[in-house]
Amino acid sequence: MKVTNIPFMALRKMIAAFSLLLILASIGSLAVKGLQFGLDFTGGTLVEVAYEEAPQLDDIRTLLAENGYDDVVVQNFGSPTDVVVRMANSYTATLGDEVIATLQNEGETAVSLQRSEFVGAQVGEELREQGGLGMLLALLIVMLYVAVRFQFKFSLASVAALAHDVIITLGFFSLFEVEFDLTVLAALLAVVGYSLNDTIVVCDRIRENFRIMREIEPVDLVNVSINQTLGRTLITSLTTIFVLMVLFFAGGEAIHNFSMALLVGVIIGTYSSVFVAANLLLALDVKREDLVPEPKEELEDELP
C-alpha cells in the first residue's frame, strides 16, 4: 500500500481550535438543554402489544396523543407486528388494558397485550449514576492501560481524546434532542473501545518510529506515523460506517438511537485518532527520550 505524505500536523492549531469549538458547543448544549433521557432513566410505563398486521407507528402515536397519553415513544420490537409503547404516565394495574382498548377501538386490526410494566424514577436515577460511574471507570482503566503499555504522556493524550469523543457525541444528542436511553449509553462505551483501538495503533507506530528514526523532529515523526497508519484507519472506519448506516436506515426503531450514537461516535473517533491524540502528544512535548532511555555511559577503569 502506498504511504501518503499529507501534512496533518501542519494544521494542528486549526484542528485544536475546531475541536475546542465542538467541545464548547457540546458543553453549552448540555448545560442549557441537557439530555432527553428515556424511560430507562426517568421512569415510566412500558406496554408491549402485538398486532395481527403491521401497523403504521405514526398513526399509533397520533391516536395515543389524542387520547391524552403524553410523551409517548412508539417503536417496533422484534418484528413489524410487535410494538412497544413507552409513556411517562403513572403506572396502574389497568393501564395496559386501557391502551389496548384505545388502540382496538380506533384500529381495524386486532391487538393483544403482551406485557405491561413500570420503571420507577428511583431506578432510573440509579441507572444514570451507575452509567456515569461506568463511563468514568472505563476512562480510568484506559489511562492506566496506556500508561503501562506506553508512557504517561500517551496516557493523558489518549484519555483526553476519548473524553473529546464522548463529550461531542453527548453534545450531538443534546443539540438535536434525540432520546438518550440505555442503548445509547452502551453505544458510548463501545465508541470508547473503538476510538481507543485506533488511537493505540497510531501511538504504537509513533513509539516504533521514535526508536528507528533518530534524526527527525517530533512533529515530522508524528506526521509520518499518521500517514503510515492512515490506510488502515480509513479502511476500518469506512467498513464500520457502512454497517452502521445499514443498521441506522434498516434496523428498525428499536436500535435507531443505538446505531446513531455509534455512527456519530465512530466518525468523531476516527477524526480524533488521526488529529486529536497526536496533536495532544505534541502539546505535551513528547520526545524520543520519553520512550527510548539514553544509553548509560561506560565507566572507565580507574588506574592507580
N, C-alpha and C positions, 0 to 999 in steps of 0.2 A: 504494500500500500504506500502510495506516495505521501511523504510528510509535507504538510503545508508550512508556510512561513508567514502567518498572519501576526502582525504586531499587537497582540491583545493588550499587553501591559503598557503600551504607549497611550492607551485610552483609560488608564486606571483611575485618574482623577475624575474624568467624566462618569465612569462607571460607579465610583464611590458616591458621587453626587446623585446619580439616578437611583441607586439602592437606598440612599438616605431619604430621598423624596418618597419612595414607595413605602418605606418603614414609617415615616412620619404620617403619611396619608392613612396608612392602615391603623396606626395607633389612634389617630384623630377620629377615624370612623368608629373604632371600638369604644372610645371614650364617649362619643356623642350618641351613636346609635346602638352600640352593643351588639350582641349576637341574638338571632332569633331562635332561641332554644326550643327544641321539640319536646314532645310529651315525656320522652325519656328523662329529661332534666327538670321540666316544670311540673310534672304531674298531670293527670287527666285520665280519660277513659278511652279504651280501645275496644272496638266492636268489629268482629270479623263475620262477614256474610258471604253466602255462596249463591250465585245466580245460575239459572239453567242455561242462559245465553249471555255472552259477553256484553256488559253494559257500557255506556259512554260515561266516563268518570266525571266529565264536566256537568252532565245532567244530574248526577248524584249530588255533586257539590251544590248546585243551584237549588235543588229540591230540599236539601237539608237546611241551607241558609234561609230559605223561605219559610221553613217551619221552626225557626228560632234556634237552630244549632249553630253557634258562633265558633270561629277559629277551628274550622273543620279541615282535616287533611285526609284526602281520599286517595288510596293507592291500590294497585293490583298486588296480590300476594300469592306468588307461586304460579298462578295461571290467570288467563284473562277473565275467567268467570269468578274467581275468588277476589274479594275486595275487603280491604282493611279501612275502617273509618276511625280516625283519631280525633278526639274533641276535648276541649277544655272543660266541658260541663261536669258538674259533680256527679259522682257515681251513685246510682240507685240500683236496687235489685231488678227493677223492671225496665231499665234504660235500654238494654239490648232489644227487648220486645217492642219498646216504643219506636226505636229506629227501624226495626223490621216492618212494623205497621205503617210507618211513614213511607218507606220505600215500596212496600207492597201495594198500598192504596193508589199511589200515583204511577206505578210502573206497569208494564204489560207482561213482564217476565217474573216467574215465581222466584221468591227469595227465601233463604233459610238462614237461621242464626247458627254460626259455628262456635263462637265464644264471645264473652264479654268480660273484660277485666279492667282493673283500676291500678294506676301507678300513682302513689302518694307523693305529695310535694316534698316530704322529708326524704324519701328515697331518691327523688330527682336531685335534691340538693347534695346528698351524699355522692351521687354519681358525678356531679360537677366537680366536687372537691377531689374525689379519687381520680377522675380523669386528668385534672390539672396536676396532681401529685405524680401520676404516672408519666406525664409528659416531662416534668422536671427530672424525675428519676432516670428516664431514658437519656436525657441530655447529660446528666451527671455521669452515667455509665459510659457514654460515648467519650466524654472528656477523659476519663480515667484510661479507657482502652487506647485512645490515640496517644495520650501522654506516655504510656508504657511502650507502645509499639514504635512510636516516632520520637517526639520531643515535645516539651511543654508548649512551645510556640505553635506547633502544628495542632496541638490540642485546643488551644484558645481559638485559633483560626477556624478549625472545623466546627466547633460548637457554636461560634458566632454565626457561621454560615448556615447552620441548621436552624438556629433561632431566627435568622433572617427569613428562611423559607417558611417556617411556621407562622410568624407574625404576618407576613404578606398573604399567606393563604387564609388566615383568620380574617384579615382585613378585607379580602375579596368577599367572603361570606357575609361580613357585616355591611359592606358598602352596597351589595346587591340584595341584601335582606333575604338570603337563602337560609332555609331552616337548618339548624345545627343540631344533629342528634348523635346517637352512639355510633352509627355507621360512619359519620364524618370524623368523629374522634379516632376511630380505628384507621381511617384513611390517613389522618395526620401522622399517626405513629408509623404507618407504612411509608409515608413520604420521608420521615426521618431516616428510616433504614435505607431507602433508595438513594436519597441525596448523600448519605454518609458513604455508601458504596462508591459512588462516582468520585467523591472528594478523596477517599482513600487511594483510589487509582492514581489521581493526579499527585497526591502527596508522595506516594511511593516512587513515582517517576522523578519527582523533584529530588528526593533523597538519593536515589540512584545516580542521578546526573551530578549532584554535588560531589559524589565520590569519584566520578570519572572525568568530569570537566573541571579542571583546576584553574585554568586561565580564562575565566569568564565571570562577568558581573552577575550578581544575583538576579537582577531584573531580566537580563538576557537569558539566563539559565531557566528561570520560571517560564518565560515565553516559549523557549524551546520545548520544555516539558509539556506545556499545554498543547502545543501543536502536535507533539508525538502521540498524545492520548486523545486528540480531538476526534479522529475517525471512530475509535471505539465508543467514545461518549455519544456521538451523534447517532450511530447505528443502534446502540442500546436504547437511547431515549426515543428515537423515532418509532422503533418497533413497539415499545411500550405505549407510546401515544396512540398509535394505530389501534391497538387492542382496546385502550380506554375509550377511544372515540366510538368504537362499536358498542361497548357497554353503555356509553352515555346516550347514544341515539336509539339503540335497540334493546337495551337491557331491562326496560320497564322502570316504573316509578319507584319500586322498592329499593333499587340500587342507584337511582338517578343522582342523588346528592353524594353518595359514596364515590361514584365514578367521576363526578365533577371535581370533588376535592382532590382525588388522585391526579386528575388531568392538570389542574392548576398547579398542584404541588410538584409534579414531575417537570413541568415547563420551568417553574421557578427554580427547582432543584438543579436542573441542567444548567441554567444560567449561573447559579451560584457556584457550581462546581468548576465552571470554566473561568469565571471572573472573580467572584467574591472571595472565595477561600484563598486563592493565590494572591489577590490584592491585599488581603489582611496579613498574609505571611510577610509580604514586603513592608507593610506598615509596622510590623513587629520587628523589622530589621533582621530577618533570618539570614544566617551566614553559614559558610561551609564548616566553620569551627563548631557550630551548634550540633552538627551531625557527625562530623569526622574529627575525632580528637587529634591534636597535634602530636607527632611522634616525639617520644622522650629523647632528649639528647644523651648520647652515650658518655658516661663518665670516664675520663681518662685516668689511668692508674697513676696514683701519686708515687713518685720516686723519692726515696730518702735523700 
